[in-house]
Amino acid sequence: MSDTKPVSAAVIVGGSGAIAQALAAKWATDPALSVYVLSRSEIELSGARTMVTDYSDSSLARIATDIASTGISLSRMVVTNGMLSNDSVRPERKVGDLSADNFEAIMSINALLPMRAIAAFWALIRQSEMPRIAVLSARVGSLGDNKLGGWYSYRASKAALNMMMKCAAIEVRRSNKQAKMIVYHPGTVDSSLSKPFQRSVPEGKLFTPDFSAAQLIDILNQAEADGELAYLDWAGETIPW
Ligand SMILES: NC(=O)c1ccc[n+]([C@@H]2O[C@H](COP(=O)([O-])OP(=O)(O)OC[C@H]3O[C@@H](n4cnc5c(N)ncnc54)[C@H](OP(=O)(O)O)[C@@H]3O)[C@@H](O)[C@H]2O)c1
C-alpha cells in the first residue's frame, strides 16, 4: 500500500463494461487517483469505490454530490454506456427495419444517458482543475466516414452524442478554460457489445479492452485544453465529423 493520498478523482460510468473495467483496473493502481465506478450492478473492483445507480437524475445527482462533498477535484471522467443490440434489438440493415421503440431505447442509452451523467457532474467539471472528460462514442457516428450505411439507430445515437458533447465543450470553455472534452472511438474491442459482430473484423483488428483503455488513458493524459471537442480514435487520430 502506498502512503500517497489521492489528489483527484477519476469517475467511470457504466462500470460493468469491458472497456470500463480495464480502465478502472489501470487507474486503481495510480495512488494519485480516487477511483469511483458507477454501474447498474454490484461489481467488485479492487482499489475502486463502486456505486450502484439506476441512472435516474436523482441517483446521479446524489452520487455527484457525495463525491463533490469530499472536496476532491475531478481530473478524469469517462462515460462508457452504450448498447448496440440485445435479445430483441438488432442493428438495422435497411430503412424498413427502423422501429420507434428500438430507436428510442438506443438513443436513450447511447446519447441521453451519457449527457445526463455529465450534467450531474457539471458543477464539479466547471470547478475542477484540468478535468479531462471523455465519452465512448464510435467511428460509425461520423457522417463523413459513413461508407457502408446500416445501423441507423446506433449511428444516429453516436452522432447525437457527438453533437451534444460539442455543445458541452462550448459551454464549459466559458467557465473552465482548463477543461477538455473528448469523444473517443475505442476501435473494435472484444466485449459483449461487439461479440455478435466480430466475424467480419479483419485479423489483428479486434483489440483487447486493456489495449483500448490504455490508449484512452494516454490520450487523456496528453490532451490539452483548447476549448474544442476532440473526436479521436484509439490511435489518437482525429475522425471527421
Ligand atoms: N466494443 C466495441 O467494439 C466498441 C466499438 C465502438 C464503440 N464502442 C462503445 O464503447 C462503449 C463501451 O463498450 P464495451 O465494448 O465496453 O461494451 P460492454 O462491455 O457491453 O459495456 C457496455 C456498458 O454500457 C452500459 N449499458 C448497457 N446497457 C445499458 C442500459 N440498458 N442502460 C444503461 N447502461 C447500459 C453498461 O453499464 P452498467 O455497468 O451500468 O451495466 C456497460 O457498462 C459503448 O458506448 C460502445 O458503444 C464499443
PDBQT file of the ligand as one rigid body, heavy atoms in Angstrom, charges set to zero:
ROOT
HETATM    1  N1  LIG A 301     -16.689  -2.828 -28.224  1.00  0.00    +0.000 N 
HETATM    2  C1  LIG A 301     -16.549  -2.177 -29.374  1.00  0.00    +0.000 C 
HETATM    3  O1  LIG A 301     -16.099  -2.748 -30.380  1.00  0.00    +0.000 OA
HETATM    4  C2  LIG A 301     -16.935  -0.726 -29.470  1.00  0.00    +0.000 A 
HETATM    5  C3  LIG A 301     -16.681  -0.045 -30.678  1.00  0.00    +0.000 A 
HETATM    6  C4  LIG A 301     -17.035   1.303 -30.766  1.00  0.00    +0.000 A 
HETATM    7  C5  LIG A 301     -17.604   1.931 -29.686  1.00  0.00    +0.000 A 
HETATM    8  N2  LIG A 301     -17.847   1.239 -28.525  1.00  0.00    +0.000 N 
HETATM    9  C6  LIG A 301     -18.501   1.939 -27.431  1.00  0.00    +0.000 C 
HETATM   10  O2  LIG A 301     -17.749   1.749 -26.243  1.00  0.00    +0.000 OA
HETATM   11  C7  LIG A 301     -18.609   1.761 -25.108  1.00  0.00    +0.000 C 
HETATM   12  C8  LIG A 301     -18.272   0.594 -24.179  1.00  0.00    +0.000 C 
HETATM   13  O3  LIG A 301     -18.458  -0.594 -24.904  1.00  0.00    +0.000 OA
HETATM   14  P1  LIG A 301     -17.966  -2.036 -24.395  1.00  0.00    +0.000 P 
HETATM   15  O4  LIG A 301     -17.425  -2.694 -25.589  1.00  0.00    +0.000 OA
HETATM   16  O5  LIG A 301     -17.133  -1.915 -23.165  1.00  0.00    +0.000 OA
HETATM   17  O6  LIG A 301     -19.373  -2.684 -24.092  1.00  0.00    +0.000 OA
HETATM   18  P2  LIG A 301     -19.964  -3.546 -22.901  1.00  0.00    +0.000 P 
HETATM   19  O7  LIG A 301     -18.931  -4.395 -22.288  1.00  0.00    +0.000 OA
HETATM   20  O8  LIG A 301     -21.177  -4.190 -23.462  1.00  0.00    +0.000 OA
HETATM   21  O9  LIG A 301     -20.398  -2.390 -21.850  1.00  0.00    +0.000 OA
HETATM   22  C9  LIG A 301     -21.472  -1.568 -22.130  1.00  0.00    +0.000 C 
HETATM   23  C10 LIG A 301     -21.763  -0.650 -20.961  1.00  0.00    +0.000 C 
HETATM   24  O10 LIG A 301     -22.970   0.056 -21.266  1.00  0.00    +0.000 OA
HETATM   25  C11 LIG A 301     -23.826   0.054 -20.157  1.00  0.00    +0.000 C 
HETATM   26  N3  LIG A 301     -25.183  -0.326 -20.579  1.00  0.00    +0.000 N 
HETATM   27  C12 LIG A 301     -25.555  -1.340 -21.402  1.00  0.00    +0.000 A 
HETATM   28  N4  LIG A 301     -26.892  -1.388 -21.486  1.00  0.00    +0.000 NA
HETATM   29  C13 LIG A 301     -27.358  -0.377 -20.695  1.00  0.00    +0.000 A 
HETATM   30  C14 LIG A 301     -28.661   0.062 -20.343  1.00  0.00    +0.000 A 
HETATM   31  N5  LIG A 301     -29.760  -0.539 -20.808  1.00  0.00    +0.000 N 
HETATM   32  N6  LIG A 301     -28.768   1.126 -19.513  1.00  0.00    +0.000 NA
HETATM   33  C15 LIG A 301     -27.669   1.733 -19.014  1.00  0.00    +0.000 A 
HETATM   34  N7  LIG A 301     -26.415   1.343 -19.295  1.00  0.00    +0.000 NA
HETATM   35  C16 LIG A 301     -26.269   0.299 -20.122  1.00  0.00    +0.000 A 
HETATM   36  C17 LIG A 301     -23.336  -0.938 -19.134  1.00  0.00    +0.000 C 
HETATM   37  O11 LIG A 301     -23.246  -0.216 -17.907  1.00  0.00    +0.000 OA
HETATM   38  P3  LIG A 301     -23.597  -0.811 -16.439  1.00  0.00    +0.000 P 
HETATM   39  O12 LIG A 301     -22.292  -1.073 -15.803  1.00  0.00    +0.000 OA
HETATM   40  O13 LIG A 301     -24.381   0.232 -15.754  1.00  0.00    +0.000 OA
HETATM   41  O14 LIG A 301     -24.396  -2.072 -16.668  1.00  0.00    +0.000 OA
HETATM   42  C18 LIG A 301     -21.981  -1.379 -19.652  1.00  0.00    +0.000 C 
HETATM   43  O15 LIG A 301     -21.012  -0.971 -18.783  1.00  0.00    +0.000 OA
HETATM   44  C19 LIG A 301     -20.034   1.790 -25.656  1.00  0.00    +0.000 C 
HETATM   45  O16 LIG A 301     -20.534   3.089 -25.590  1.00  0.00    +0.000 OA
HETATM   46  C20 LIG A 301     -19.865   1.373 -27.108  1.00  0.00    +0.000 C 
HETATM   47  O17 LIG A 301     -20.872   1.938 -27.945  1.00  0.00    +0.000 OA
HETATM   48  C21 LIG A 301     -17.510  -0.066 -28.391  1.00  0.00    +0.000 A 
ENDROOT
TORSDOF 0
